[in-house]
Amino acid sequence: MASDSIHDPDPEKGSAGASNLTPTDTEPISYTPTESRLLLRHQDLTILPLTAFIYFLCYLDRSNIGNARILNSSSHADMQTTIGATQYQFNIALMVFLVAYALFEVPSNILLKKLRPSRWLAFLMFSWGAITMGLGGVRTFEATAGVRFMLGVFEAGLFPGLVYYLTFWYRADERSVRVAFILASATLAGAFGGAIAYGIGHMNGAGGLQAWRWLFILEGAPSCLSAALVWWLLPDYPEEFLKGREREVAVARLKVEGSQSSHRSMTWADAKGTLTDWRLYGHYAIYFFVSVPFSSLSLFAPSIVAGLQYRDLQAQLMTVPPYAVAYVVQILVSYSADRFNARGLHSAGLALIGAIGFMASALLPPDAYLQRYGCLIVAAAGAFACIPPMLGWLTSNVYSTASVGLAIAINVSVGAGIGQIPGVWIYKAEEKERGYPTGHWVNAAMLFLVVIGTLGLRVLYGRRNRRLVQESGGQEVRLYKL
């Protein structure tokens, strides 16, 4: 008989891939669907609002440079003009953040397990908040690039850390929608970021400072202050936080499909097993592809909207609808992906929708402003919504605690770090009057590659599952999630 979930005597002895398993001799703890549902509700209310809030602030502090770049540009009080940076130099300042982001993903996830999630995440949060406030004081391109690099160092560990953290609390078929809830806070931050920039834009000259300086100061301060909440309120692991019957149910639910706080930290054997599991590189590749539109939209949405004849502060405000629509679509798609065990197909479908949105925007006449704005909304919804099922798919097909942490870190390092670097360069200022065709075509091509990659992985896992069932000899086996 084949099963998606059975009792693993020692998940730490398994490799990063799926394997045949045998039941334990110990009778597992039984629990009712009602108990499981009530436990999930308790966990959701305890950790999801706080983790989403953490990533909301992180994304706000990361992407606000896109707002600062054009804030009050009509009066030449924008950031790029004030620090005397050329277009090329400003893009370099954007890129060095991503270099640091790629370099520090893996060590940060290792430290999260060693130092406890609440303490490490609180430290990162305070650090990036202080650095964001420091951006409000830069006066040269060189200083901007240096501060942005440091921001990348401390923000690098947050998102892979949060995805890793969820594996300690949720089973494989419960993660995509929770990842989506956290990741969707980035789209929410994008929406709020435009609205906040619109309001702060009216503070230009207050206290002798340009509005873009106030933007960094006022958006960095909440991260510093909220770090204390994370330190004291974020529970580390369910087996420590929960009591009594809830603890028993949580431990039983996560015995096979969850990371364990008691498991050892990563060894060289774990690292070797994960690094040589070649199917994982398929996951890394598709995350690389999707990161190009993700980063370009994050950094250039205000500029893209400004190219649609929305001027100055109005351009900030008009970035809100694309992000708001993407937020809703992300949640709905991720819930469906987990419910139907179809993460690959959902990612492929939404990537296709996003690709069509970008392609249509590139093909439309430059002066078709309303139609191109509609295409931007479709493109953003597709590009953002295909990401959470990808991450849920990866974590559900890597089984040991150490391997999960490393695989997530590599995935985000390759994608959110290296993969976002091309996104810095594809929206060229000189193409504004032509509707940024290069940026739209590149993003469309990347999303078409996501479609091909996810469908290829789906076929691979389907074949492997059929082979596992055929070779099982009637015993229960653990199948790859689809």
N, C-alpha and C positions, 0 to 999 in steps of 0.2 A: 504494500500500500504506500502511496506517496502522500506526503504531508508538507505543508508550508512551514509548520512549526512543531518541533518535537523536543524532547528533553535531552539536552546535551550534557554529558557527564562532566566535561571540562572545556568550555568554549575557548579558554586560553591556549589549549593545545592544538586548536585548529589553525589552518592557514587562513589567508585572506579570502580564499575562494570557498565555494560550496563544497561539501563533502558528505559522504555517507555517514550516518550517525546511528547509534544504538541507544535505546532507552536506558535510563538509570534503573537500578534495583530499588531505589527508594520511591515510595508512592508519592507523587506530587501533591501539593496542597491544592484542593479544589476551591473554586469560588464561582459565584453566580454572575450572570451578565449584569445584573443590577449593581452588584458590588464593584464590578469593573467600571461601569459607567459612572458611578458616584466617585470612585477614586480618580478617574480621569478629570472629572469636573473640578475636584479639589485641587489637583495638580495644575490644571489649566488656569484657574483663578489665582493660584499662588505664584506661578513663575512666568506665565505668558505675558501679562501686562507689563511686568517689570523688564523682561528681556526685550520685548518690542520697544519699550521706551528707551532702553539703552541704545539699541540700534538706530532708533529714530534720531537721537542726539548725535550719534556717530556719523550718520549719513548727512545730517544737516551741517555738521562741522567740516565734513569732507568736501561737499559739493557747493558750499556757499561761495567759493572762489569764482564759480561760474556766474553767480549773481553779481559779485563785487566787480567783476571784469567790465561790465557794461553799466553799472549803477551810476546814474547821473552823467552818462556819457555826453548828453547834449550840452552840458555846461563844462565839459572836459574835467570833471571831478571824479571820473571813474578810476579804478585801481590801476589799470594798465597805463593810463596817461600819467597818473600821479607818480608812479615809481619809475617812469621813464623807460618802460620795457617795450621792445619791439614785439610784433606778433610771434616771431620765432622764439624769442627769449621767454615770453609768457608761457608758451607751450612747453618749453623746457622745465619751467617751474611746476607745471602740471605733471610732467612725466617723472620727475625725480621722486614724487610721492609714490608712484606706482613701483619704481625700482625698490624702494625701501619696503613697500607692501609685499613684494614678491620674496624678498630676502628673509623676512622675519615671521612668516606664517608658521613654519614648522617648529622653530624653537618656542614660539609662543604657546602652541598647543601642548607641547611637552610640559612646559611650566604650569599650564592650567591644571593638569592632572597632579603634578607634584605639590603645588602650592595651594590648592583648593580653588574652585571656580569663583566663589564670591570675592576672595581676596585679590586674585589676579585680575579679574574683570574690573573691580573697583580701582585698582592701581592704574590700569590702562585708561580708564575713563577720566580720572583726575588729570592724568598726564596729557591726554590729547585735548582736554578742555583748556588747560593752561597754555598749551602751544597754540591753539586756535586764537585765544585772546592775544597772544604774542604777535600773531599775524597783523593785528590792528596797528602795530607800531612799526612795521617794516617801511623802509624808504627807498630801497634799491632792489634791483632784480636779484642780486647775489644774496641778499638777506632773505628775500622771499623764497628762493630756491632752497636755501638751507633750512628754513623753518618748515617748509613743506616736506622736506625729506624726514625731519624729525616727527612730523605729524604722521607720515606713513609708517614709521617704526612702531608707534604706539597704537595706531588703528589697525595694524596688520592682523593682530591676533584676535580681534573681536568677533568678526563674523564666523570664521572657522571654529573659534572657541564656542560660540553659541550653538552652532550645529552639532558639535561634539558633545556639548552639555546636554542637548536634548536626547542623545542616545542613552544617557543614564536614566532617563525618566519615561521614555515612550518606546513602544514596540515598532517594528519596521512599518507596519501598515497604518501607523498613526503619526508618522513624522512629517510627511510632505505638507500637510495642511498646517502643522505647527511651524515648520520652516517658513511656509508662505506667510503666516501671520507676522513673523518677525521680519522677513524680507519685505513684506508689503509696507512695513513702517518706513522703508526707504522711499517708496513711492509717496507715502503720506508726507514724509519730510520734504520731498521734492515739491509737493503741492503747497505745504505750509511755507517752505523756503521762499517761493515766489511771492506769496502774500506778505510774509515778514519783510522781505526785501522792499516790497512796495511801500510798506509803512515806514521802514527805517530810512528809505530814500528821502523822505521829507525832513529828516534830521540833518541834512547836509549843512555843514558849517556850525552845528551846535557844539559848544565847547571848543571851538577852533579846530574841529576834526571833520574830515570828509565823512560822508554817510557810510562808505564802504568800511571805514575803520570801526565805526559803531556796530556795523553788521557783525564783524568778527568778535568784538568784545562782548556784545549782548548775546550772541549765540554760543560762545565758548563758556561763559559763566555757568549756565545751567548744568553742563557736564561736570564741572568741578564740584558744584554743590550736591549733585545727585550721586556722586561716588560714595558718599556716606550711606545713602539709602541702600545701595547695592551691597556694601560691606556688611550691613546689619540685617537686611531683609531678604537677600537672595539665598535660599537654601542650597546646600551643595549637592547632596545625594538623597534619594528617597528613603533609603534604609536608615539614614540618620535623622531625617526630618519627620517622617511619619511614625505613628505609634500604633501599637496593638494590632487589631485586625487589618487596618489599612496597610500597615507595614508588611504583614504576611502576604496580602494580596499583591502588593507591588513587587515584592521579591519573587513571587511565583510567576507573575506575568512576564517579568524581565529575565527569567533564568536563562532562556536561550536567545531571545531577540533583544538584548539590551547590554550596554556596557556596565561594568561593575566597579565600584570604588575600591573594592578589596583586591581587584586584579593587579598584577604587577605593572610597573611602568614599562615603557618600551625597551626591548633588548635589541642587540644586533641581529638576532635571529628573526625577530618581528619585523625589523626594518628590511632585512633581505627578502623575507617572504612577501612583503607588500610591494617592494620596488621591482620584484621579478614576476609579479602577477600581471601579465601583459594585458589582460582584458580591462584592467583599471585605466590603462592609457587611453582607451576609447572614451571613458568618462571624462578624463582630463582634456581630451581634444575637443569634445563638444562644449565643455565649459569655457575653453579658450575662445571658441568661435562666438558664443553668445555674449562673452564679456566685451567684445568690441562695440556692439550697439548699446550695451548697458552703460559702458563708460562714456561713450560719446553723447548719449542722451543726458547722462548725469551732469556732464561738464558744459554742454553746449545748448541745452534746451532753451535758455534765455536768448542766446544768439540766434538759434533757428527761428524762434518765434519773432524776434526782432526783424528777421529777414522776410517775415510775412506782413510787413507794414504796420506792426504794432510797435510803438515807439517808447523808448525809455522806461518809465515806471509802468506803463501799460503792458509792456512786454513781460515784465516780471509777473504781473497778475495773470496774464494769459498762459503761463506755464502750468497753472493749477489744474485745468480740466484734463489734460492728458494723464497726469499722475493720478488724479482722482479715479478715472475710469480704470486705469491699470490696477489700482488697489483692489477694487471689487472683483475684477476678472481673476487676479492672482488667487484670491481666497477660494472662489468657486471652482476654478480649475484644479487646484491642489486637493480640495476635498474629494472631487470626483476621481482624481488619479489614484488616491489611496483606496477609496471605496471599491473601485473596480480592478485594482491591481494592474493598472495600465499606465504607469508613469512614462514609459517610453513613447507611447502613442499620443499621450496628452502633450508632452513636450514637443513632439514633432508637429502636431496640429497647430499649436500656438506659435511655434517658430515660423510655420508656413504663413500664418495670418500676418505676423509681423513683417516677414519678407515682402509680402504683397503690398503692405502699407508703405514700406520704404520705396519699393519699385514704382508704385503708382505716383508717389510724391516726386520721384526723379523724372518720370515721363510727362507729368503735367506741365503746362506752360508756366514760366516763372511768375506770371501775374495772376495765376489761378489761386489767389491767396486763401479763400475760404475752403476750396477743395483740398488744397495741400495741408491746411490746418486739420481738416478731418482725417486725412491720411496719417498725420503725425499722431493723432489720438489712437488710431488703429495700430500703427507701428509700435507705439510705446506699450500698449496693452499686450500685444503678442510677444514683444521682446522681454518684458518683465515677467509675464505670467508663465513662460516656459521654463523658468529657472528653478522654482521650488520643487517641482517633480523630479528634476535632474538630481538635486541634492538628496532628496528622499530616496531616490533610486540607488544612488551610490552607497549611502549609509546602510540601506537594507540588504546590500549584497557584500558587505565586509563584516566579519563576525567577531573577531577578538577585540577586546577593549583597546589594546595598543595599536592594532592595525587600523581601527576606525579613526583614531585621532590622527595618525600619520596620513592616511589616505585623504581625509578631509582637508588637512593642511596643504598637502601637495596639490590637490584639486583646486583649491582657492588660490594658492600661490601661482600656479600655472595660468589659471583663468583670470582671477581678479587682480593679479599682479602683472605678469607678463602679457596676458591677453588684453588688458585694458590699455596698454601703451599705444597700439595703433589707433585707438579711439581718440587719442589726443590730437592726432595730426590730420584726420580725414575731413574735418569741417574747416575749409580754408576761407579766410576772411575775404579774399579777392573773388570768391564765388558767391558772395551774398546776393548780388543782383540776379544771378542765374539760378538761385534756389538751392545752392549747395549740392549739386548733382553728385560730386565725388563721394561725399559722406553718405548720401542715401544709397548709392549703388553698392558701396563697400558693405554697408550694414545689411542690405538685401542679400548679397552674396554670402555673408557670414551666416545668416539665418537659414539660407538654403543648405549650407553645409551642416548646420545643426540638424535639419530634417533628415539628411542622408545618414549622419552619424547615429542619431537616436534609433532610426529604423534598423540600421545595421546591428546595433547592440541588441535590439529587441529580437531580431532573428537569431542571433548568437545564443541568447539566453533561452529562447524557445527550444532550440536544438539540444542544448546541454540538458535542459529539463527532461526532454524525451529520452535522452540517453541514460540519465540517472534513474528514471523510472524503469527502463528496460533492464538495467543492471542491478536493480535493487533486490531481485529475488523475493519479492513480497515483503521485505523489510521497509520500515519507514525511513524516508530520506528527506533531507532539507533541500528544497528547490530554490532556484534563483527567483527573486521577485522580478516582475515584469513592468 
